[in-house]
Amino acid sequence: MKEQGTFRVKKGMAQMQKGGVIMDVTTVEQAQIAENAGAVAVMALERVPADIRAAGGVARMADPVMIEKIMEAVTIPVMAKVRIGHFSEAQIMEVLGVDYIDESEVLTPADEQYHINKHLFKIPFVCGARDLGEALRRISEGAAMIRTKGEPGTGNVVEAVRHMRKVMDQIRQVIGKAEDELVVLAKEMGVSVDLLQEVKKEKRLPVVNFAAGGIASPADAALMMQLGSDGVFVGSGIFKAKNPQKVAEAIVKATMNYNDPKLLAEVSKGLGEAMPGLEMSTLTEADRMQERGA
Amino acid sequence: MKIGVLSIQGAVTEHLKHLELCGVEAVAVNNAENLSAVSGLVIPGGESTTIGKLIAVSGLKNPIKERAKNESLAVFGTCAGMVLMARDITDGIDGQPKLELMDIRVKRNAFGRQRESFETELKFNLFDQPLTGVFIRSPIVTEVGPGVKILAAIPEGIVAARQKNLLSTSFHPELTGDIRVHHYFVEMCKGI
């Protein structure tokens, strides 16, 4: 008997993406550039995070017409974003048949208290996290993949680095804890002891963990991989650059060869102007997307 | 004996762990030099377009083809690995990269999108007990040449096949705790 949408099938989908780059795209042409550059998946959205930031107002899920066009145009998996807690948008995405749903802080949250019950869906979800507790809470809600939140649409990798380092540091702490200490830690983090025991046993998050939020260059991607990411999401960094195709190919190569500085030097050459970045101190409290949905 | 896992993209560590459980030395292979040290190579699941494109750049394509052909390397492809090993591909992209090792035709994403991905019990012809096949946006074999032995099939078609030193499955044995398929591949490598 066939069983669809089991956690193993959902988590397995993310395992197949490891070592790869997932790119934000807003048109069919961009999706094809991404596929040809070697992206393992595309994230279909109406505006990249940098433009969402600039536009202000309420950011919602993309128009289904646009998502369907991209699904028809490429053979690699297509992901789409829904607002935090907006399970109705997620139900729509499931009907459209997107391969992965990102319950994302890049869009305006629909629920300030609860995330979507992701166990109810056959389609896997990816969620953002800034630390181990946040990651494990999302997993207990059914997330099959985790990514750092970083600070989206800034082209500034500093927050993604902070979040990845934090998660890795906390995993090391969990590994060093005795069983009875895990009970107290579980309480502090608001997560189950079972999940912490799994982290201790596997010496890693129970699901695939990508870097996201501010990655804009091949060197950024390699940095995140060396810090322990399983792969990277690149949002505005590719199609806000002067030469998207070249940057896309360079980031793919850098992600797969993150330990090879010679190759990194080679692919970093002559990429043209990168996306203009934002310094964190110029962002007001309200501008910081990472604070959404903890 | 060393067995390698093609380490470009995809479920690399899962295969390495399964091979180690079979009691062999398992190594990640990402260039021609470390390929030369292994008797067998696993091509893991991932995105076939991505892995295929990067195989060409890494200088691994020709040595893999050559050694597979002169039977000095056993090759085991799962999912995307099966697609890359196939002689013919249905529903590939324009310029779909391929290694063309096995005399089979496969259809990419044969069951549909991720929503349609599934797991099921299936009969693997060489084993007494059924195994759990995990199918994730998996391909299926639609045609086989005369030298190809069918090892497993489900109502939709063929999902595992062997041709001499070459083995491929549509499903992901590396995502379950069952190491029988990997063990079978290790035995194939010993014959190299």
Interface residues (C-beta under 8 A of the other chain):
Chain A: M1 K2 E3 Q4 G5 T6 R8 V9 G12 M13 Q15 M16 Q17 K18 G19 G20 E35 G38 A39 V40 A41 M71 V74 T75 I76 P77 E94 G97 V98 D99 Y100 K122 I123 P124 V252 K253 M256 N257
Chain B: S7 I8 Q9 G10 A11 V12 T13 E14 N30 G45 G46 E47 T49 T50 K53 L54 V57 C79 A80 D91 G92 I93 R108 N109 G112 R113 Q114 R115 E116 S117 F118 E119 T120 E121 V134 F135 I136 R137 H172 L175 T176
